Amino acid sequence: AMEAMKPKQWYQRRVRGSRSFSVTAPRHAKVSVLGAAGGIGQPLSLLLKQSTLISELALYDVANTVGVAADLSHIESAAQVKGYVGDSQLEECLTGSKIVIIPAGVPRKPGMTRDDLFNINAGIAMTLAEGASKACPDAMLCIISNPVNSTVPIASEVYKKNGVFDPRKLFGVTTLDVVRANTFISELKGTPVTQTQCPVIGGHAGATILPLLSQVEPSCEFTDEERAALTVRIQNAGTEVVEAKAGGGSATLSMAYAGARFAFALLQAMNGAKNVVECSYVESDVTGLQFFSTPLLLGPNGIEANLGLGTLIDFEQEAMEAMKPELSGSIAKGIKFANQ
């Protein structure tokens, strides 16, 4: 029945589903954040510390995590916080973890593309995926480190090599694209921002980001000019922040919010909440590309069903075809990196 649902209904159900907790006692989970002392990692860890579904927050980075953990540990919420530093402590940080979130890596500076980050962040993502595949192979792995279009394929290759790959449990976090789309649509159209839901498909960089404005809930009408301008703004919103920060980094606070939103959705689904739907960049057979973001129904074991594309209008269909070469190249680049 889920597959047959119209796109607009998925989003109505998502709102209801994400508010409804399971009536059974929640399983309190250990969550590990890798890159926890960084610009995204610190505010992300702060948001996660407030969750009643997290019993243990394990914070890893190459430096400064002991101080970040000490600071967060004073907050009056149940999650126990511990900091881990350096390669020798990675395994202990990950052991027993149910969700691993990876915001590690260097941020974008003005004039840099997400691809300029590739060699540095690809290596970091590969090392951390290797650690997680050994210490907690059954955990949900949520990758924030850019370029996500390539780092998720890298992680999948690492897990496959180690014989522990489960496509239901590997996620590229594209939630910020959805969050931005919801915010910008609400600003433009006056819809209530907390109820505005726009699916975003494709990848997580530039033209590979495709908001499906025809499927927005509540339904909105857009002129061709509005649709084109809004699509470009959502695609380039990361650059908007990089330029506004003028050398002070990239989107960290909104990314931390989006990462926490995705983690909370996973935690709720793992605890039996029904109809939890989020978009994420995952291994997929929806488009012929090996990895692609679409709305996903989440469950206790990760992805329960890929809800696919729904009905696209011509503008969206053309944009999807146009992005495929770039996204395909990024996927191939990641796979090649992991196997060299």
Secondary structure, 3 states (H helix, E strand, C coil): CCCCCCHHHHHHHHHHHHHCCCCCCCCCEEEEEECCCCCCHHHHHHHHHCCCCEEEEEEEECCCHHHHHHHHCCCCCCCEEEEEECHHHHHHHHCCCCEEEECCCCCCCCCCCHHHHHHHHHHHHHHHHHHHHHHCCCCEEEECCCCHHHHHHHHHHHHHHCCCCCHHHEEECCHHHHHHHHHHHHHHHCCCHHHCECCEEECCCHHHEEECHHHCECCCCCCHHHHHHHHHHHHCHHHHHHHHHCCCCCCCHHHHHHHHHHHHHHHHHHCCCCCEEEEEEEECCCCCCCEEEEEEEEECCEEEEECCCCCCCHHHHHHHHHHHHHHHHHHHHHHHHHHC
